[in-house]
Amino acid sequence: MGLTRQERIALHKKQERLQVKGGKPNVYDLQEGVPVLRSTSEGVVEYVRYNGKLYKKVLDTDTTSIHKTWDEI
């Protein structure tokens, strides 16, 4: 059985990336279930619309990924 048209198109498409935009979004600006990243006064925040309500998660910085020099290892 062959591939469907959507499957063939998906094979040639680059993966989409999340973009960090500025400011808090309006609930009507978002698509249902599609997360967006925003830079706000709270830091980097992930917003998602679910059942017509806006949910948010403030992201923390990862302190374990600090680069060390060879002398520090």
DRENTORKOL-3810 file (N, C-alpha, C; in nm, 4 decimals):
REM DRENTORKOL-3810
@n.u->0.0840; n.v->-0.1180; n.w->0.0000; ca.u->0.0000; ca.v->0.0000; ca.w->0.0000; c.u->0.0887; c.v->0.1245; c.w->0.0000
@n.u->0.0558; n.v->0.2223; n.w->-0.0844; ca.u->0.1351; ca.v->0.3434; ca.w->-0.0972; c.u->0.1058; c.v->0.4464; c.w->0.0101
@n.u->0.1831; n.v->0.5525; n.w->0.0067; ca.u->0.1660; ca.v->0.6625; ca.w->0.1018; c.u->0.0507; c.v->0.7526; c.w->0.0597
@n.u->-0.0142; n.v->0.8125; n.w->0.1577; ca.u->-0.1178; ca.v->0.9108; ca.w->0.1257; c.u->-0.0510; c.v->1.0411; c.w->0.0839
@n.u->-0.1271; n.v->1.1313; n.w->0.0294; ca.u->-0.0736; ca.v->1.2601; ca.w->-0.0142; c.u->-0.0131; c.v->1.3369; c.w->0.1034
@n.u->-0.0807; n.v->1.3366; n.w->0.2199; ca.u->-0.0311; ca.v->1.4068; ca.w->0.3381; c.u->0.1010; c.v->1.3475; c.w->0.3862
@n.u->0.1139; n.v->1.2151; n.w->0.3793; ca.u->0.2378; ca.v->1.1501; ca.w->0.4219; c.u->0.3535; c.v->1.1849; c.w->0.3285
@n.u->0.3271; n.v->1.1919; n.w->0.1996; ca.u->0.4323; ca.v->1.2303; ca.w->0.1034; c.u->0.4764; c.v->1.3735; c.w->0.1257
@n.u->0.3821; n.v->1.4641; n.w->0.1502; ca.u->0.4149; ca.v->1.6039; ca.w->0.1748; c.u->0.4963; c.v->1.6177; c.w->0.3033
@n.u->0.4580; n.v->1.5430; n.w->0.4076; ca.u->0.5278; ca.v->1.5502; ca.w->0.5364; c.u->0.6730; c.v->1.5050; c.w->0.5245
@n.u->0.7012; n.v->1.4143; n.w->0.4330; ca.u->0.8389; ca.v->1.3674; ca.w->0.4153; c.u->0.9308; c.v->1.4775; c.w->0.3645
@n.u->0.8778; n.v->1.5721; n.w->0.2902; ca.u->0.9581; ca.v->1.6767; ca.w->0.2290; c.u->0.9551; c.v->1.8078; c.w->0.3060
@n.u->0.8896; n.v->1.8082; n.w->0.4186; ca.u->0.8732; ca.v->1.9309; ca.w->0.4957; c.u->0.9750; c.v->1.9366; c.w->0.6085
@n.u->1.0338; n.v->2.0533; n.w->0.6313; ca.u->1.1244; ca.v->2.0699; ca.w->0.7435; c.u->1.0444; c.v->2.0763; c.w->0.8727
@n.u->1.1064; n.v->2.0327; n.w->0.9808; ca.u->1.0381; ca.v->2.0370; ca.w->1.1096; c.u->1.0244; c.v->2.1818; c.w->1.1535
@n.u->0.9054; n.v->2.2151; n.w->1.2007; ca.u->0.8813; ca.v->2.3504; ca.w->1.2472; c.u->0.9420; c.v->2.3680; c.w->1.3856
@n.u->0.9896; n.v->2.4887; n.w->1.4138; ca.u->1.0513; ca.v->2.5190; ca.w->1.5419; c.u->0.9665; c.v->2.6184; c.w->1.6184
@n.u->0.9743; n.v->2.6097; n.w->1.7497; ca.u->0.9070; ca.v->2.7084; ca.w->1.8331; c.u->0.9847; c.v->2.8387; c.w->1.8266
@n.u->0.9167; n.v->2.9475; n.w->1.8087; ca.u->0.9775; ca.v->3.0800; ca.w->1.8070; c.u->0.9422; c.v->3.1511; c.w->1.9365
@n.u->1.0371; n.v->3.2249; n.w->1.9950; ca.u->1.0107; ca.v->3.3024; ca.w->2.1151; c.u->0.9730; c.v->3.4427; c.w->2.0714
@n.u->0.8499; n.v->3.4818; n.w->2.1014; ca.u->0.8015; ca.v->3.6153; ca.w->2.0693; c.u->0.7899; c.v->3.6944; c.w->2.1978
@n.u->0.7639; n.v->3.8224; n.w->2.1867; ca.u->0.7545; ca.v->3.9076; ca.w->2.3042; c.u->0.6112; c.v->3.9296; c.w->2.3496
@n.u->0.5931; n.v->3.9463; n.w->2.4813; ca.u->0.4632; ca.v->3.9826; ca.w->2.5375; c.u->0.3689; c.v->3.8660; c.w->2.5588
@n.u->0.2706; n.v->3.8888; n.w->2.6454; ca.u->0.1708; ca.v->3.7879; ca.w->2.6776; c.u->0.0664; c.v->3.7809; c.w->2.5660
@n.u->0.0336; n.v->3.6604; n.w->2.5190; ca.u->-0.0664; ca.v->3.6482; ca.w->2.4127; c.u->-0.2090; c.v->3.6568; c.w->2.4674
@n.u->-0.3014; n.v->3.6905; n.w->2.3818; ca.u->-0.4436; ca.v->3.6865; ca.w->2.4136; c.u->-0.4907; c.v->3.5436; c.w->2.3889
@n.u->-0.5880; n.v->3.4966; n.w->2.4657; ca.u->-0.6370; ca.v->3.3592; ca.w->2.4497; c.u->-0.6885; c.v->3.3349; c.w->2.3083
@n.u->-0.7396; n.v->3.4370; n.w->2.2431; ca.u->-0.7946; ca.v->3.4223; ca.w->2.1079; c.u->-0.6854; c.v->3.4240; c.w->2.0004
@n.u->-0.5616; n.v->3.4632; n.w->2.0390; ca.u->-0.4498; ca.v->3.4623; ca.w->1.9445; c.u->-0.3936; c.v->3.3219; c.w->1.9241
@n.u->-0.4229; n.v->3.2299; n.w->2.0169; ca.u->-0.3630; ca.v->3.0971; ca.w->2.0138; c.u->-0.4569; c.v->2.9941; c.w->1.9535
@n.u->-0.3974; n.v->2.8905; n.w->1.8948; ca.u->-0.4743; ca.v->2.7765; ca.w->1.8472; c.u->-0.4891; c.v->2.6776; c.w->1.9621
@n.u->-0.5976; n.v->2.6084; n.w->1.9670; ca.u->-0.6249; ca.v->2.5111; ca.w->2.0730; c.u->-0.5165; c.v->2.4034; c.w->2.0761
@n.u->-0.4497; n.v->2.3885; n.w->2.1925; ca.u->-0.3512; ca.v->2.2833; ca.w->2.2126; c.u->-0.2144; c.v->2.3065; c.w->2.1528
@n.u->-0.1884; n.v->2.4222; n.w->2.0929; ca.u->-0.0583; ca.v->2.4507; ca.w->2.0316; c.u->0.0202; c.v->2.5437; c.w->2.1240
@n.u->0.1312; n.v->2.4969; n.w->2.1829; ca.u->0.2069; ca.v->2.5818; ca.w->2.2750; c.u->0.2850; c.v->2.6905; c.w->2.2024
@n.u->0.3017; n.v->2.8046; n.w->2.2707; ca.u->0.3847; ca.v->2.9133; ca.w->2.2194; c.u->0.4772; c.v->2.9591; c.w->2.3310
@n.u->0.5950; n.v->3.0080; n.w->2.2939; ca.u->0.6898; ca.v->3.0621; ca.w->2.3895; c.u->0.6907; c.v->3.2132; c.w->2.3781
@n.u->0.6894; n.v->3.2809; n.w->2.4933; ca.u->0.6915; ca.v->3.4266; ca.w->2.4949; c.u->0.7938; c.v->3.4754; c.w->2.5965
@n.u->0.8591; n.v->3.5850; n.w->2.5643; ca.u->0.9514; ca.v->3.6506; ca.w->2.6553; c.u->0.8754; c.v->3.7616; c.w->2.7266
@n.u->0.8599; n.v->3.7491; n.w->2.8589; ca.u->0.7849; ca.v->3.8455; ca.w->2.9381; c.u->0.8724; c.v->3.8939; c.w->3.0530
@n.u->0.8161; n.v->3.9789; n.w->3.1375; ca.u->0.8886; ca.v->4.0271; ca.w->3.2552; c.u->0.9150; c.v->3.9141; c.w->3.3545
@n.u->0.8396; n.v->3.8046; n.w->3.3448; ca.u->0.8601; ca.v->3.6872; ca.w->3.4302; c.u->0.9717; c.v->3.5977; c.w->3.3776
@n.u->1.0175; n.v->3.6196; n.w->3.2574; ca.u->1.1171; ca.v->3.5358; ca.w->3.1909; c.u->1.0550; c.v->3.4715; c.w->3.0688
@n.u->1.1040; n.v->3.3544; n.w->3.0318; ca.u->1.0481; ca.v->3.2807; ca.w->2.9182; c.u->0.9293; c.v->3.2002; c.w->2.9701
@n.u->0.8140; n.v->3.2198; n.w->2.9056; ca.u->0.6893; ca.v->3.1577; ca.w->2.9507; c.u->0.6285; c.v->3.0787; c.w->2.8352
@n.u->0.5818; n.v->2.9573; n.w->2.8666; ca.u->0.5109; ca.v->2.8754; ca.w->2.7684; c.u->0.3611; c.v->2.8910; c.w->2.7925
@n.u->0.2880; n.v->2.9285; n.w->2.6884; ca.u->0.1430; ca.v->2.9446; ca.w->2.6968; c.u->0.0758; c.v->2.8419; c.w->2.6074
@n.u->-0.0416; n.v->2.7945; n.w->2.6507; ca.u->-0.1203; ca.v->2.7032; ca.w->2.5688; c.u->-0.2679; c.v->2.7312; c.w->2.5950
@n.u->-0.3478; n.v->2.7206; n.w->2.4918; ca.u->-0.4927; ca.v->2.7372; ca.w->2.5037; c.u->-0.5562; c.v->2.5993; c.w->2.5092
@n.u->-0.6380; n.v->2.5771; n.w->2.6133; ca.u->-0.7043; ca.v->2.4476; ca.w->2.6298; c.u->-0.8453; c.v->2.4724; c.w->2.6799
@n.u->-0.9441; n.v->2.4216; n.w->2.6080; ca.u->-1.0862; ca.v->2.4420; ca.w->2.6395; c.u->-1.1202; c.v->2.5904; c.w->2.6561
@n.u->-1.0608; n.v->2.6736; n.w->2.5706; ca.u->-1.0914; ca.v->2.8161; ca.w->2.5720; c.u->-1.0262; c.v->2.8940; c.w->2.6838
@n.u->-0.9387; n.v->2.8302; n.w->2.7634; ca.u->-0.8694; ca.v->2.8990; ca.w->2.8722; c.u->-0.7205; c.v->2.9037; c.w->2.8430
@n.u->-0.6550; n.v->3.0082; n.w->2.8946; ca.u->-0.5120; ca.v->3.0271; ca.w->2.8739; c.u->-0.4353; c.v->2.9712; c.w->2.9935
@n.u->-0.3400; n.v->2.8834; n.w->2.9667; ca.u->-0.2546; ca.v->2.8263; ca.w->3.0706; c.u->-0.1118; c.v->2.8712; c.w->3.0457
@n.u->-0.0338; n.v->2.8852; n.w->3.1541; ca.u->0.1040; ca.v->2.9277; ca.w->3.1374; c.u->0.1959; c.v->2.8482; c.w->3.2280
@n.u->0.3231; n.v->2.8375; n.w->3.1842; ca.u->0.4272; ca.v->2.7722; ca.w->3.2625; c.u->0.5530; c.v->2.8571; c.w->3.2475
@n.u->0.6021; n.v->2.9108; n.w->3.3595; ca.u->0.7250; ca.v->2.9895; ca.w->3.3573; c.u->0.8420; c.v->2.8929; c.w->3.3571
@n.u->0.9322; n.v->2.9094; n.w->3.2612; ca.u->1.0457; ca.v->2.8192; ca.w->3.2466; c.u->1.1641; c.v->2.8691; c.w->3.3290
@n.u->1.2353; n.v->2.7751; n.w->3.3923; ca.u->1.3538; ca.v->2.8071; ca.w->3.4709; c.u->1.4786; c.v->2.7868; c.w->3.3854
@n.u->1.5853; n.v->2.8579; n.w->3.4219; ca.u->1.7119; ca.v->2.8371; ca.w->3.3517; c.u->1.7767; c.v->2.7093; c.w->3.4036
@n.u->1.8468; n.v->2.6423; n.w->3.3178; ca.u->1.9138; ca.v->2.5177; ca.w->3.3518; c.u->2.0548; c.v->2.5500; c.w->3.3984
@n.u->2.0802; n.v->2.5343; n.w->3.5259; ca.u->2.2124; ca.v->2.5672; ca.w->3.5808; c.u->2.3107; c.v->2.4523; c.w->3.5651
@n.u->2.2652; n.v->2.3342; n.w->3.5242; ca.u->2.3558; ca.v->2.2202; ca.w->3.5082; c.u->2.4297; c.v->2.2230; c.w->3.3751
@n.u->2.3887; n.v->2.3071; n.w->3.2832; ca.u->2.4511; ca.v->2.3076; ca.w->3.1509; c.u->2.5546; c.v->2.4184; c.w->3.1354
@n.u->2.6087; n.v->2.4670; n.w->3.2461; ca.u->2.7127; ca.v->2.5701; ca.w->3.2387; c.u->2.8404; c.v->2.5048; c.w->3.1869
@n.u->2.9017; n.v->2.5672; n.w->3.0880; ca.u->3.0218; ca.v->2.5113; ca.w->3.0268; c.u->3.1412; c.v->2.5326; c.w->3.1188
@n.u->3.2245; n.v->2.4296; n.w->3.1313; ca.u->3.3456; ca.v->2.4379; ca.w->3.2116; c.u->3.4660; c.v->2.4341; c.w->3.1190
@n.u->3.5741; n.v->2.4961; n.w->3.1635; ca.u->3.6978; ca.v->2.4889; ca.w->3.0872; c.u->3.7701; c.v->2.3593; c.w->3.1236
@n.u->3.8711; n.v->2.3227; n.w->3.0477; ca.u->3.9463; ca.v->2.2003; ca.w->3.0750; c.u->4.0133; c.v->2.2060; c.w->3.2105
@n.u->4.0511; n.v->2.3250; n.w->3.2570; ca.u->4.1176; ca.v->2.3381; ca.w->3.3866; c.u->4.0224; c.v->2.3094; c.w->3.5011
@n.u->3.8915; n.v->2.3285; n.w->3.4836; ca.u->3.7939; ca.v->2.3092; ca.w->3.5889; c.u->3.7462; c.v->2.1656; c.w->3.5995
@n.u->3.7763; n.v->2.0844; n.w->3.4991; ca.u->3.7257; ca.v->1.9463; ca.w->3.4996; c.u->3.8106; c.v->1.8577; c.w->3.5884
END
